[in-house]
């Protein structure tokens, strides 16, 4: 069998899109919310030696003397034994004086200088940063070390503690924690350890479901909770189905007593583990403030008071142009100067784009800011993109992670973009407006006779929301975590 291998060349035309580093950086900066942008700026200040912060004191001071564009004449340094040749050493003294004058004028790289009269921002940040909190497992293990139990039970308890979730629940079956050939404990030791773990603080940890979590707390309560315990032990499924009259009849007590027991249980903690542990919640900072303007409308104002003003250090700019500096150093400086300029341009582009997008949204949703959530209009991103004159993807990046402070509260900028429907009067209503009206109807209904999905549909139609299908009402009821009429009923 003969095998032949042939090589052939082909030419093919294709169109590809390549993003320049400058464009990628611009898109990245545009997408950053305010707090993330502040961190990005600090990172750039620390990594790029030619980029510096413009301090207010420097701006208010007398203007700094510009270094001459012409390179200073230099002479070859000659070291001689002749004590009378002092010219070279005088030249060194003059250079030292010029450099000190340059520093005093404020043009030197400021971040390396120390001024005792100015506050140390990094030190303040360190002092105001809280210490890392203790995790739930660490907190429980500190208690577990004091438990008096055999070694096998102690080892089983440590295994249980390692498998608790952040809420304090044991979601892994005990049988799964036991490995016959490897575990130094038995399944019986695991059951004993679980009983001891459930006695630790916070009360309720170690439970395997909500029912057990409530029972642990009730049994350790100093008050009489016998009705609640009977309710959970014997009538849990009926309780989930809201069959309160049947429960009262079987327990031989009044409906009022059952309701009071349910009210007391509603105040108990269903996630005891969250009482302990690190708090990773990050603050939300508004990027845009919506305020009334003189014409009776609203204007979008960017919040940038905490963003520093940046510039390229002039001393390094002149070094990059100085032919007497070695080529490698000049290339290094030129590269960092271009990077700094691109970064400052990206911040300016972000400011301009976000301002235009935010103002276009505020103008379009004027009724929302004047009258409330029920008047939020459907708004596709393509409408704002066309009005601002940018691509839809640019609008999407501009609104990502940004928040708006307005009379209705602090809201995500993305929440102003949604689909919708046309009401009976021909006015467009967004799906968010529909959800707001649905929540309003449920909050104001008679809880002894709550509205069904079909009745809610009729009420929405009467409110001018249009002819909405019942399944649409059910869909948005579930999104709002509103239970069915049967479970909303109060006896």
C-alpha positions as CSV (number, residue, x, y, z in Angstrom):
1,X,0.0,0.0,0.0
2,X,1.4,3.3,-1.0
3,X,0.8,6.5,0.9
4,X,1.3,9.9,-0.6
5,X,1.4,13.2,1.3
6,X,0.7,16.3,-0.6
7,X,1.2,19.9,0.7
8,X,-0.9,22.6,-0.8
9,X,-1.3,26.3,0.0
10,X,-4.6,28.1,0.1
11,X,-5.6,31.7,0.5
12,X,-8.7,32.6,2.4
13,X,-10.3,36.0,3.0
14,X,-12.0,36.4,6.4
15,X,-13.0,39.3,8.5
16,X,-12.0,39.4,12.1
17,X,-12.4,41.9,14.9
18,X,-9.4,42.6,17.0
19,X,-9.7,44.7,20.1
20,X,-6.8,47.0,20.9
21,X,-5.6,47.1,24.5
22,X,-6.7,50.7,24.8
23,X,-10.3,49.7,23.8
24,X,-10.3,46.7,26.2
25,X,-9.2,49.0,29.1
26,X,-11.9,51.5,28.2
27,X,-14.6,48.8,28.2
28,X,-13.3,47.5,31.5
29,X,-13.3,50.9,33.2
30,X,-16.8,51.7,31.8
31,X,-18.2,48.6,33.5
32,X,-16.7,49.3,36.9
33,X,-19.0,50.7,39.6
34,X,-17.8,53.6,41.8
35,X,-16.2,51.6,44.6
36,X,-14.5,49.2,42.1
37,X,-13.2,52.2,40.1
38,X,-11.7,53.7,43.3
39,X,-9.8,50.4,43.9
40,X,-8.7,50.3,40.2
41,X,-7.3,53.9,40.5
42,X,-5.4,53.0,43.6
43,X,-4.0,49.9,41.9
44,X,-2.9,52.0,38.9
45,X,-1.3,54.6,41.2
46,X,0.7,51.9,42.9
47,X,1.8,50.1,39.7
48,X,2.5,53.0,37.3
49,X,5.3,55.2,38.5
50,X,4.5,58.1,36.1
51,X,0.9,58.4,37.3
52,X,0.2,60.6,40.2
53,X,-2.6,62.2,42.2
54,X,-3.2,65.9,41.9
55,X,-3.3,67.2,45.5
56,X,-5.4,70.2,46.3
57,X,-2.5,71.8,48.1
58,X,-0.4,71.5,45.0
59,X,-3.1,73.2,42.9
60,X,-3.5,76.0,45.3
61,X,0.3,76.6,45.6
62,X,2.3,78.7,43.3
63,X,2.8,77.2,39.9
64,X,5.9,75.0,39.7
65,X,8.8,76.0,37.5
66,X,8.9,74.0,34.3
67,X,12.2,72.2,33.6
68,X,13.8,73.3,30.4
69,X,13.1,71.2,27.3
70,X,16.8,71.6,26.4
71,X,19.1,69.1,28.1
72,X,21.4,70.7,30.6
73,X,25.0,70.9,29.4
74,X,27.1,68.2,31.1
75,X,30.8,67.8,31.4
76,X,32.7,64.7,31.8
77,X,33.4,63.9,35.5
78,X,37.1,63.9,36.1
79,X,38.5,62.8,39.4
80,X,42.0,64.3,39.9
81,X,44.4,64.3,42.8
82,X,44.9,68.0,42.2
83,X,43.2,69.7,45.2
84,X,42.7,72.9,43.2
85,X,40.3,71.1,40.7
86,X,37.0,71.9,42.5
87,X,34.9,72.5,39.4
88,X,33.5,69.0,39.1
89,X,32.5,68.9,42.8
90,X,30.8,72.3,42.5
91,X,28.8,70.9,39.6
92,X,27.6,68.1,41.9
93,X,26.5,70.6,44.5
94,X,24.6,72.7,41.9
95,X,22.7,69.6,40.6
96,X,21.8,68.7,44.2
97,X,20.4,72.2,44.7
98,X,18.4,72.1,41.5
99,X,16.9,68.7,42.5
100,X,15.9,70.0,45.9
101,X,14.3,73.1,44.3
102,X,12.3,70.8,42.0
103,X,11.0,68.8,45.0
104,X,10.0,71.9,46.9
105,X,8.0,73.1,43.9
106,X,5.8,70.0,44.1
107,X,6.6,68.4,40.8
108,X,8.4,65.3,42.2
109,X,6.7,62.0,42.5
110,X,4.5,62.7,45.5
111,X,3.5,59.3,46.6
112,X,7.0,58.6,47.8
113,X,7.3,61.7,49.9
114,X,6.2,62.0,53.5
115,X,4.5,65.1,54.8
116,X,3.8,65.0,58.5
117,X,1.1,67.7,58.1
118,X,-0.9,65.5,55.7
119,X,-3.0,62.5,56.9
120,X,-1.6,59.1,56.0
121,X,-4.5,57.6,54.0
122,X,-3.2,54.1,54.0
123,X,-2.7,54.1,57.8
124,X,-6.2,55.5,58.3
125,X,-7.6,52.7,56.1
126,X,-5.7,50.1,58.1
127,X,-6.9,51.5,61.4
128,X,-10.5,51.8,60.2
129,X,-10.7,48.2,58.8
130,X,-12.4,45.8,61.2
131,X,-10.6,42.6,62.1
132,X,-11.6,39.4,60.3
133,X,-14.5,37.7,62.1
134,X,-14.4,34.2,63.5
135,X,-16.0,31.6,61.2
136,X,-18.9,29.4,62.5
137,X,-16.7,26.3,62.5
138,X,-14.0,28.0,64.5
139,X,-16.6,29.3,67.0
140,X,-18.1,25.9,67.4
141,X,-14.8,24.1,67.7
142,X,-13.8,26.4,70.6
143,X,-16.9,25.1,72.4
144,X,-16.4,21.5,71.3
145,X,-12.9,21.3,72.9
146,X,-14.6,21.7,76.3
147,X,-17.1,18.9,75.7
148,X,-16.5,15.9,77.9
149,X,-16.9,12.9,75.6
150,X,-15.0,9.8,74.5
151,X,-12.3,10.2,71.8
152,X,-14.4,8.5,69.2
153,X,-17.4,10.8,69.9
154,X,-15.1,13.8,69.8
155,X,-13.7,12.8,66.4
156,X,-17.2,12.2,65.1
157,X,-18.3,15.6,66.4
158,X,-15.4,17.3,64.6
159,X,-16.5,15.6,61.4
160,X,-20.0,16.9,61.9
161,X,-18.8,20.5,62.5
162,X,-16.7,20.4,59.3
163,X,-19.9,19.6,57.3
164,X,-22.2,22.3,58.7
165,X,-23.3,25.0,56.1
166,X,-23.2,28.7,56.8
167,X,-26.7,28.6,58.3
168,X,-25.7,26.0,60.8
169,X,-27.5,23.0,59.2
170,X,-26.1,19.5,58.6
171,X,-27.2,18.8,55.1
172,X,-25.1,15.6,54.7
173,X,-26.6,12.4,56.0
174,X,-24.8,10.8,59.0
175,X,-24.4,7.6,57.0
176,X,-22.4,9.5,54.4
177,X,-20.0,10.8,57.0
178,X,-19.2,7.3,58.2
179,X,-16.6,5.3,56.3
180,X,-16.3,1.8,57.7
181,X,-12.7,1.3,56.8
182,X,-11.3,4.8,57.5
183,X,-13.4,6.4,60.2
184,X,-12.1,6.1,63.8
185,X,-15.7,6.1,65.0
186,X,-18.9,4.2,64.4
187,X,-22.4,5.4,63.2
188,X,-23.5,5.2,66.8
189,X,-20.7,7.6,67.8
190,X,-22.0,10.0,65.1
191,X,-25.5,10.0,66.5
192,X,-24.1,10.7,70.0
193,X,-21.9,13.5,68.7
194,X,-24.9,15.1,66.8
195,X,-26.9,15.3,70.1
196,X,-24.0,17.1,71.8
197,X,-23.4,19.4,68.8
198,X,-27.0,20.4,69.0
199,X,-26.4,21.7,72.5
200,X,-23.8,24.2,71.4
201,X,-24.4,27.9,70.9
202,X,-26.0,29.5,68.9
203,X,-29.1,27.4,69.7
204,X,-30.3,25.5,66.7
205,X,-27.0,24.6,65.0
206,X,-26.6,21.0,63.9
207,X,-30.2,20.7,62.8
208,X,-30.9,18.7,59.6
209,X,-34.0,20.6,58.6
210,X,-36.2,23.5,59.6
211,X,-38.4,21.4,61.8
212,X,-35.5,20.0,63.8
213,X,-34.0,23.5,64.1
214,X,-37.2,24.9,65.7
215,X,-37.5,21.8,68.0
216,X,-33.9,22.3,69.3
217,X,-34.7,25.9,70.2
218,X,-38.1,25.1,71.7
219,X,-36.7,22.3,73.9
220,X,-33.9,24.5,75.2
221,X,-36.2,27.5,75.9
222,X,-36.7,28.3,79.6
223,X,-40.4,28.9,79.0
224,X,-43.2,26.4,78.5
225,X,-43.3,25.6,74.8
226,X,-45.3,22.4,75.0
227,X,-47.9,23.5,72.5
228,X,-45.3,24.4,69.9
229,X,-43.4,21.2,70.4
230,X,-46.7,19.1,70.0
231,X,-47.5,21.2,66.9
232,X,-44.2,20.4,65.3
233,X,-43.9,16.8,66.4
234,X,-47.4,15.6,65.4
235,X,-48.8,18.1,62.9
236,X,-45.9,19.3,60.8
237,X,-47.4,18.4,57.4
238,X,-50.8,19.9,58.3
239,X,-49.0,23.0,59.4
240,X,-47.3,23.4,56.1
241,X,-50.7,23.0,54.3
242,X,-52.2,25.7,56.6
243,X,-54.9,23.4,57.9
244,X,-55.2,25.2,61.2
245,X,-58.8,24.3,62.1
246,X,-58.1,20.6,61.7
247,X,-54.9,21.0,63.8
248,X,-56.9,22.8,66.6
249,X,-59.5,20.1,66.6
250,X,-56.9,17.2,66.9
251,X,-54.9,19.0,69.6
252,X,-58.1,19.7,71.5
253,X,-57.3,23.4,71.8
254,X,-58.7,26.7,70.4
255,X,-57.7,28.2,67.0
256,X,-56.5,31.2,68.9
257,X,-53.9,29.1,70.8
258,X,-52.7,27.6,67.6
259,X,-52.3,31.0,66.0
260,X,-50.4,32.3,69.1
261,X,-48.1,29.3,69.0
262,X,-47.4,30.0,65.3
263,X,-46.7,33.6,66.0
264,X,-44.2,32.7,68.7
265,X,-42.4,30.3,66.4
266,X,-42.3,32.9,63.6
267,X,-40.0,35.0,65.8
268,X,-37.4,32.2,66.1
269,X,-34.2,32.1,64.1
270,X,-34.3,29.7,61.2
271,X,-30.6,30.4,60.3
272,X,-28.8,30.3,63.6
273,X,-25.4,29.9,62.0
274,X,-25.6,33.3,60.4
275,X,-25.3,34.9,63.9
276,X,-21.6,33.9,63.7
277,X,-19.1,34.3,61.0
278,X,-17.5,36.9,58.8
279,X,-19.7,39.6,57.4
280,X,-19.0,39.7,53.7
281,X,-21.8,42.1,52.8
282,X,-20.4,45.0,50.7
283,X,-21.9,48.5,50.9
284,X,-23.9,49.8,47.9
285,X,-22.8,53.3,46.8
286,X,-24.9,55.3,44.4
287,X,-23.0,56.2,41.2
288,X,-25.8,58.6,40.1
289,X,-28.0,61.0,42.0
290,X,-31.3,62.1,40.4
291,X,-32.5,65.5,41.5
292,X,-35.0,68.0,40.3
293,X,-33.8,70.7,37.9
294,X,-35.0,74.3,37.3
295,X,-37.1,73.4,34.3
296,X,-39.4,71.1,36.4
297,X,-37.7,67.9,35.1
298,X,-34.9,65.8,36.6
299,X,-31.2,65.6,36.0
300,X,-28.7,62.9,36.6
301,X,-25.6,63.9,38.5
302,X,-22.6,61.6,38.7
303,X,-21.1,60.9,42.1
304,X,-17.4,61.4,41.7
305,X,-16.4,63.4,44.8
306,X,-14.1,60.6,46.0
307,X,-12.3,60.1,42.7
308,X,-8.9,61.7,42.7
309,X,-7.7,63.9,39.9
310,X,-4.8,62.2,38.0
311,X,-2.0,63.5,35.9
312,X,1.3,62.3,34.4
313,X,4.3,63.4,36.3
314,X,6.1,66.2,34.4
315,X,9.6,65.2,35.6
316,X,9.2,61.8,34.0
317,X,7.7,63.3,30.9
318,X,10.9,65.3,30.4
319,X,13.1,62.4,31.2
320,X,11.3,60.4,28.4
321,X,12.1,63.1,25.9
322,X,15.7,63.5,27.0
323,X,18.0,61.9,24.4
324,X,20.8,61.8,26.9
325,X,18.9,59.2,29.0
326,X,19.6,55.6,28.0
327,X,17.2,54.0,25.5
328,X,15.9,51.3,27.8
329,X,14.9,53.8,30.5
330,X,13.2,56.1,27.9
331,X,11.3,53.2,26.5
332,X,10.2,52.2,30.0
333,X,9.0,55.7,30.7
334,X,7.2,56.1,27.4
335,X,5.4,52.8,27.8
336,X,4.1,53.9,31.3
337,X,3.2,57.4,30.1
338,X,1.1,55.9,27.3
339,X,-0.5,53.5,29.8
340,X,-1.3,56.4,32.2
341,X,-2.8,58.5,29.4
342,X,-4.9,55.6,28.2
343,X,-6.2,55.1,31.7
344,X,-7.1,58.7,32.3
345,X,-8.8,58.8,28.9
346,X,-10.8,55.7,29.8
347,X,-12.0,57.4,33.0
348,X,-13.0,60.5,31.1
349,X,-14.8,58.3,28.5
350,X,-16.6,56.5,31.3
351,X,-17.7,59.8,32.8
352,X,-19.1,61.0,29.5
353,X,-20.9,57.8,28.5
354,X,-22.4,57.2,31.9
355,X,-23.6,60.8,32.2
356,X,-25.4,60.6,28.7
357,X,-26.9,57.2,29.4
358,X,-28.1,58.1,32.9
359,X,-29.7,61.4,31.7
360,X,-31.4,59.6,28.8
361,X,-32.9,57.1,31.2
362,X,-34.0,59.8,33.6
363,X,-35.7,61.7,30.7
364,X,-37.5,58.6,29.5
365,X,-38.7,57.5,32.9
366,X,-39.7,61.0,34.1
367,X,-43.2,59.7,35.2
368,X,-41.5,57.2,37.5
369,X,-39.6,59.8,39.4
370,X,-42.7,62.1,39.6
371,X,-45.4,59.5,40.4
372,X,-43.8,56.3,41.6
373,X,-43.2,52.7,40.6
374,X,-46.6,52.1,39.0
375,X,-45.6,54.5,36.2
376,X,-42.4,52.8,35.1
377,X,-42.4,52.4,31.3
378,X,-41.0,49.5,29.3
379,X,-37.5,50.5,28.1
380,X,-35.3,48.4,25.8
381,X,-31.6,49.2,25.9
382,X,-31.7,49.7,22.1
383,X,-33.8,52.9,22.7
384,X,-31.2,54.5,24.9
385,X,-28.4,53.3,22.6
386,X,-29.9,55.0,19.7
387,X,-30.6,58.2,21.6
388,X,-27.0,58.4,23.0
389,X,-25.4,57.2,19.7
390,X,-23.6,54.2,21.0
391,X,-23.8,50.4,20.7
392,X,-26.3,48.4,22.8
393,X,-23.4,46.5,24.4
394,X,-21.9,49.9,25.5
395,X,-25.2,50.7,27.3
396,X,-25.2,47.3,28.9
397,X,-21.7,47.8,30.2
398,X,-22.5,51.4,31.4
399,X,-25.4,50.3,33.5
400,X,-23.8,47.1,34.9
401,X,-23.4,47.3,38.7
402,X,-24.4,51.0,38.8
403,X,-26.9,52.4,41.3
404,X,-29.2,55.4,41.2
405,X,-30.2,57.4,44.3
406,X,-33.6,59.0,43.8
407,X,-36.7,59.8,45.9
408,X,-37.8,56.1,45.6
409,X,-34.6,54.9,47.2
410,X,-31.3,53.5,45.9
411,X,-32.1,51.4,42.8
412,X,-30.0,49.5,40.2
413,X,-29.7,51.5,37.0
414,X,-30.5,48.2,35.1
415,X,-33.9,48.0,36.8
416,X,-35.1,50.9,34.6
417,X,-34.8,48.6,31.5
418,X,-37.6,46.0,31.1
419,X,-40.3,44.8,28.8
420,X,-43.9,45.5,29.4
421,X,-47.5,45.8,28.1
422,X,-50.0,48.4,27.0
423,X,-52.8,49.2,29.4
424,X,-56.5,50.0,28.5
425,X,-55.7,53.6,27.9
426,X,-52.9,52.8,25.5
427,X,-50.2,53.8,28.0
428,X,-47.2,51.5,28.3
429,X,-46.6,49.7,31.6
430,X,-43.4,47.8,32.5
431,X,-43.5,44.4,34.1
432,X,-42.0,45.9,37.2
433,X,-45.0,48.2,37.4
434,X,-47.2,45.2,37.1
435,X,-45.3,43.5,40.0
436,X,-45.6,46.6,42.1
437,X,-49.4,46.7,41.6
438,X,-49.7,43.0,42.3
439,X,-47.8,43.4,45.6
440,X,-50.1,46.3,46.5
441,X,-53.2,44.2,45.9
442,X,-51.9,41.3,48.0
443,X,-50.9,43.6,50.9
444,X,-54.3,45.2,51.0
445,X,-56.5,42.1,50.6
446,X,-58.7,40.6,53.3
447,X,-56.4,37.8,54.8
448,X,-59.5,35.9,56.0
449,X,-60.6,35.6,52.3
450,X,-57.5,36.2,50.2
451,X,-57.7,36.8,46.4
452,X,-57.1,33.9,44.0
453,X,-54.9,34.3,40.9
454,X,-58.0,34.8,38.8
455,X,-59.4,37.4,41.1
456,X,-56.0,39.1,41.1
457,X,-56.1,39.1,37.3
458,X,-59.5,40.8,37.4
459,X,-58.3,43.4,39.9
460,X,-55.2,44.2,37.7
461,X,-57.5,44.7,34.7
462,X,-59.8,47.0,36.8
463,X,-56.7,49.0,37.7
464,X,-56.0,49.6,34.0
465,X,-53.2,47.0,33.6
466,X,-54.7,45.4,30.6
467,X,-56.0,41.9,30.0
468,X,-53.4,39.7,31.7
469,X,-53.5,35.9,31.6
470,X,-53.9,34.1,34.9
471,X,-50.7,32.1,34.3
472,X,-48.8,35.5,34.0
473,X,-50.2,36.5,37.4
474,X,-49.1,33.2,38.9
475,X,-45.6,33.7,37.4
476,X,-45.1,37.1,38.9
477,X,-46.6,36.0,42.2
478,X,-44.0,33.3,42.4
479,X,-41.2,35.8,41.5
480,X,-42.4,38.0,44.4
481,X,-42.4,35.0,46.7
482,X,-46.1,35.5,47.4
483,X,-47.8,32.1,48.4
484,X,-51.1,31.0,46.9
485,X,-54.4,32.2,48.4
486,X,-54.7,29.0,50.5
487,X,-51.5,29.6,52.3
488,X,-52.1,33.4,52.7
489,X,-55.4,32.7,54.5
490,X,-55.5,33.6,58.2
491,X,-58.0,32.0,60.6
